[in-house]
Amino acid sequence: MTKPTDFAYHLTNFLSRYLPGIKGYSINTVSAYRDTFKLLLVFAAEKEGIKEKKLSLPVLDKGFIMRFLLWIEDERGCSTITRNQRLAAIHSFCLYLQKEVPDRMYQFQEVLSIPFKKHPIKTLNFLSTEGVRAILSKPDIRTRSGRKHLCLLSLMYATGARVQEIADLRVSDATYNDGSLVRLTGKGGKSRFVPLEAPVTKLLGQYLEDFSLKSPSRGLELLFKNHSQKKLTRQGITHILKKYADMAKEKQPGLIPETVSPHCLRHSRAVHWLQAGVDLIYIRDLLGHVSVKTSEIYARIDGEMKRKALEKVSSYALSGELPSWQRDKSLMEWLKGLS
């Protein structure tokens, strides 16, 4: 029987115990980290000639990781964002290894010194309130699936939830304070309560009644299920949203962006909260952000929208031309006199 390498031993503990148990990372985050190391094994075998059974910690030096990063960019066509995500997973592993294998601390610190690449910031995709209404008007409420989809999308927008948070919702999470509060469980297993406006509370109550979910005995059941009565996936929820976004786009193409995703609904809700006068600190808490800095992007968007609106109403008062500083002698003399 082949003895496991030190790399195999520590990677197994890192993915199966440290990340979910100590750090409290979600299944999705652990899966993303796992995918990084699957790629690393492919690279080691195909490009470095090191089989999985032979890969050990001394191999994982700065040069090896740099070559891996170049490989995923140049040969696999990964974007800068994906490259940085892979590097973040490797950095996390090295931070873990520093404590587990302190005699190799210098090696791991060299890997940690590999910087993330700068990348262009993507334009934030969000809908106007009219765009949201257009999408929510499309589910056919004469059918059970249409009523379910309307409740799902309304709840996702109303709470600014991440798509996985909606997929994970249990009936008991949506029945606090007679349905006016929803408990969302996000990254790191952290829960937060988000208040619902009266129309959404009413819609949620109708859904619970319609699908016979009001009994306390059904509290641990999933709030939303697919046709097979199983848990909705992120892809499934994205498909539902895209279906109605495409229908809305056919009727009102100017209201719907080219790409509409569940995260687009989350961004939209945050922008609309800000426009309604909700403080950034509260928006941070409602969205489940760790830092208010993450939420500040919505303030920049709101500021840009206000600037454009002001330009439209005040452009008649602006000439668009600067004075000729050299010709205006009195102005030049006044400026010189300021010193």
N, C-alpha and C positions, 0 to 999 in steps of 0.2 A: 504494500500500500504506500502510495506517494505521500510524503509528509507535506502539509500545507506550508506555503511560504509565509514570511512575516507580513508581506503585502496582503495576501489573502486573509490572514488572521485579522489584521487591523481594519481592513476594508469591511469585512463582515461585521465586526463590532460597531464600526462607524455607522453603517447603513441600518443595521437591525436593532441596535441598542442606543447608541449615543444620540443620533438625530431624532428618532421618535420618542425615546425615553427621557433623555437629559434635556435636550433642546426643545422638545415638544413640537417638532415640525410635523406638518400634515403629510398625509400619504402622497399627495401630489408633489410636494416639495422633495420628499425622499425619492420618489420615482424619477424626478428630474435629475437629481444628483446621481442616481443609479445609472441613468442613461449616459451621463458624462463618462463614467468609468467603464461602461460597456464600449464606448468609442475608444477610450484609452487602451483597452485590451486589443481592439482591432488594429489600432495604430502600432502598438508594440509588436504584434505578430507580423503584420504586412510590411511595415516600413523599417522596423528595427531588428527583425528576425528573432524576437524574444517571445517564446511561447508562454501562454497563460501560466503554466505550471512552473515556469522559470522566473517570472517577474517578481522582483524583490524590491524592498525599500531603497537600497543604494542606487538603483537605476533611476529613481524618480528625482533626478537633480534638475537644476534650472535649465540646462541645455535640452534635456529630454522633453520637459514641459513646453519650452519655446518651440521645439520642432513639432510637437503635437498641435500647438495652436496654429502654426503656419499651415499644417496639413489640413486641419478642418476648414480653414479659410480658403486656401488655394485649390485643394483637390476635392473637397466636399461642398464647396460653395457656400459655407456658412456666413451669415452676416456678422457685422461687428458686434451687434447686440448678443447674438448667440455665442460668439467667441467669448464675450465677457461673462456670460452666464456659465459657460464651461469652466472658465478660470475661477469664478466665484466658488464653484463646487470644489475645485482643487485647493483653493486657499483655505476653505473650511476644513478640508481633510488635513491639511498641513498644520493648521492651528491645533487640531485634535492630536496629531502625531507628536507635536512638540512636548506635550505632557506625557504621552505614552512612551515615547522613545527619546528622552532628553539628550542622549549622547549624539543624536543626529540633528540637534536643534539648529546648528548653523546651516546645514543643507536645506532644512525646511524654511528657514528665514530667507534664504536666497530665492526660493520659489515664491515666497510671499512678497518679495520685492518686485516681481513681474507686474507691471502696471496694467490697468485696464485701458483699452483704447477709447479715445473720444469718438463719438458718433453723432451725426445730425439728430437733433431732437425732432421726433415726429410731431406733426400737427395733431392736436387733440381733436378727436372726432366726437361731436355731440349734436344732439337734436334740439330744435326749438320746442317750446311747449306745444306749438301747433303740430310739429312733426310727431311728437309723442302721441298726441290725441289722434292723429291720422292713423297711426299704427294700431292703437288700442280700439279703434272703431271697426277694424277688419275681422276679428274673430266672429264667427256665426254663433250667436248665443242661443239659437234654436237647437243646437246640438250640445251634447255633454262635453265633447272634446273642445268645442268652441268656448264653452263657459269655463272649462278648466284652463285653457290657454289664456283667456282674458284675465282670469284671477292670477295666474302665474306671472304674466308680463306686467300687470298692474302692481303686484306686490314687489317684483324685482325693481321696477322704477321707483315706487313709493319709498322703498327702504334704501335705495342705492346699494343693493347687495351685490356681492361678487357672485358669479354664476354657480360656483361650488356651494356657496352658502345657501342658495335657493334649493339646489339639488339635495342638500343634507337636511332641510327643514323637516321636523317632525310636527305632528298635529299639536302636541303640547307646547311647541315653540310659538304657535300662532294664537294662543288662547289666553294670553295674559291680560288682565284688566278688561275682561269682556271683549277681547280681540283688538283693543286699541294699542297694544304693544306687541312687537314681534321680537323674539330673541334670535339673534344671528350668531353663529359660532364660526369665527374666521381663522386667520393664520395663527399658528401656535396654540390652537384650542381655546383662544380667548373669546369670551361671549360678550355681547353688548345688546342693549335694548333700544329699539328704534320705534318712535311713536308713529301711528298711522292716522291719517286724516279721516274724517267721518265717512266720506264716500267709499274709501278703500276698506274700512272696517265693515261697512254694510256689505260690500261685495264679498269679502272674506267669509262673513257669516252666512251669506247665501250659498257660497261654495261648500262650506262645511255641512250645511243642511242638505244640499243637493246630493252630496256624495256620502251621506250618512256617517259623518266623521265627528259628530258632536258628543258622542258617548265617551265618558272618561276612560273606558276600557280600550279606546282606540288612540289614546294619547301618544303612544310610542311608535305609531305607524307613520310612514312617510306622508307628508302633506300632498306631494305631487308624485304620481307614478306614470310610467309609460303604458302602452297598450297591453303589454305582457304583465302588468301589475308589478313591475320591478322599478328600481331606482332610475330616475332620469339621469342621463349622462350630460356632461357639459356640451358635447356635440349635439345631443338631442335638443337641449334647450336653445342652442344657437340656431338649429334648423327651424324650430318653431318661430323664433323671432324673425329670421330671414324670410320665412314664408309670408308673414304679414307685412314686413317692411317692403317686400317686392310688390305686394298687392297695393300698398299705399303709394308706392313710387309710380305705378302705372297711372293712378288718378291725379296725383300731385307731385310730379317729379322734382319740383323746386324745393320741396320741404324735406326730402329724404336724401341723406348723403349717399355716396357711391357704395360705401361699406357700412353696414350697421351690425354691431356685435353686442353681446350682453354687457361688455365693459363700456360700450358707447352709451347704453342706458344709464349706467352708473355715473359716467362723466356728466351726462345731461342733468341728472338729478342734482349733482353737486353744484353745477353752474346755476341751476334754477333756485336752489336754496340760497345761494349767495345773492342772486338778484332780488330775492324776496327779503333780504336783510338779515339772514342768519349769520351769526358770527363764525369766523374761520375755526375758532376753538371748538364750537359745537359741531361744525361740519367734520372736523377731524375725528371727533368721538363717534358721530353717526356713521362715518365710513369705516371706522376701525383702523385708522392710520395711527402708527406709533408716534409720529412727529407731525406737528402742524406745518413743517416745511414741505411735507409731501402734499398737503392740501393747498399750499400757496399757488400752485399752478392755476387753480380755478380763479383766484383773485386776479392773476395776470390776464386770463381770458376775459373776465368781466371788465377789467380796465381797458383792454383793447376794444371791446364791443362799445363801451361808453365813449371812447375816443372817436371811433368811427361815426357814432351817432351825433356827437358834437360837431364833427367836421361837416356833416350834412346840413345842420341848421345854422352854422356860423360861417360857412364858406363865403357867403356874399359880403361879409365884412372884412375879409382878408384879401389883400392885393396879390399875394403870392410872390411879391418881389421885395428884395431887400433894398434899402436906400443906398445911394452911391456914396460910400463913406469918404472917398477922396474928394468928391466935388463939394460935399457939404462942409464948408470951412468952419462954420459956427459950431457944428457938432464936433468936428475934430478938435477945435480949440477947447471945447468944454471937456472932452474926454481927457485931453492932456492936462487940463487943470485939476483933474481929480487926484493926480499924484502929488 
